[in-house]
Amino acid sequence: MSQSEPDRIMDDTTKKQLNVDTVKELWSTTYNTDGKPDWSHIFKYYHKDIIFQDTIQRIEGIENFIAMCNRLTKRTKQLNMEIVSIVQNDNVILFEWIMTMMFKKYPSTPLYGCTKLLISDDNFILEQRDYYDLWGDIFNNIPRFGKMYRRFIIKKFG
């Protein structure tokens, strides 16, 4: 009987200890300048019960997380990530990033954000929370609308 993809990933014993250097290395090879993102080398670091949350969704479980990553790969022509800064305090790693997404029919869109990783005692990512301003960063690239959106936000919330 063959193992499912998530079970095979969880059995991988070639994992490095998760720390700021490992995360920089893993994320820099996930999001590269050579085309579509490839998460295959990083899935083994995620706990089978991973909780991923960002501005638009909450995903629970490694199978759902892998499916989400695959959907993003299909939607983008290219995805690059620059890690601007990274710190660790005990089992929490925080990093600031600039992710540039190139879609098939639209111009490049940079998103500015941060990620918080909660690391388990047995070296798995238990939780990942991505923080970013999805709409503001996208609207900045729409002529005239970006300025109008910013004026509205400042007027109502600034």
Secondary structure as the mmCIF struct_conf table of DSSP 4:
data_model
#
loop_
_struct_conf.conf_type_id
_struct_conf.id
_struct_conf.beg_label_comp_id
_struct_conf.beg_label_asym_id
_struct_conf.beg_label_seq_id
_struct_conf.end_label_comp_id
_struct_conf.end_label_asym_id
_struct_conf.end_label_seq_id
HELX_LH_PP_P HELX_LH_PP_P1 SER A 2 SER A 4
HELX_RH_AL_P HELX_RH_AL_P1 GLU A 5 MET A 10
TURN_TY1_P TURN_TY1_P1 ASP A 11 ASP A 11
HELX_LH_PP_P HELX_LH_PP_P2 LYS A 15 LEU A 18
BEND BEND1 ASN A 19 ASN A 19
HELX_RH_AL_P HELX_RH_AL_P2 VAL A 20 THR A 30
BEND BEND2 TYR A 31 TYR A 31
TURN_TY1_P TURN_TY1_P2 THR A 33 ASP A 34
BEND BEND3 GLY A 35 LYS A 36
TURN_TY1_P TURN_TY1_P3 SER A 40 ILE A 42
HELX_RH_3T_P HELX_RH_3T_P1 PHE A 43 TYR A 45
STRN STRN1 TYR A 46 GLN A 53
BEND BEND4 THR A 55 ILE A 56
STRN STRN2 ARG A 58 GLU A 60
BEND BEND5 GLY A 61 GLY A 61
HELX_RH_AL_P HELX_RH_AL_P3 ILE A 62 ARG A 75
STRN STRN3 THR A 76 ASN A 89
TURN_TY1_P TURN_TY1_P4 ASP A 90 ASN A 91
STRN STRN4 VAL A 92 PHE A 103
BEND BEND6 LYS A 104 TYR A 106
STRN STRN5 THR A 109 ILE A 119
TURN_TY1_P TURN_TY1_P5 ASP A 121 ASP A 122
BEND BEND7 ASN A 123 ASN A 123
STRN STRN6 ILE A 125 TYR A 132
HELX_RH_AL_P HELX_RH_AL_P4 LEU A 134 PHE A 139
TURN_TY1_P TURN_TY1_P6 ASN A 140 ASN A 141
BEND BEND8 ILE A 142 ILE A 142
TURN_TY1_P TURN_TY1_P7 PRO A 143 ARG A 144
HELX_RH_AL_P HELX_RH_AL_P5 PHE A 145 PHE A 157
#
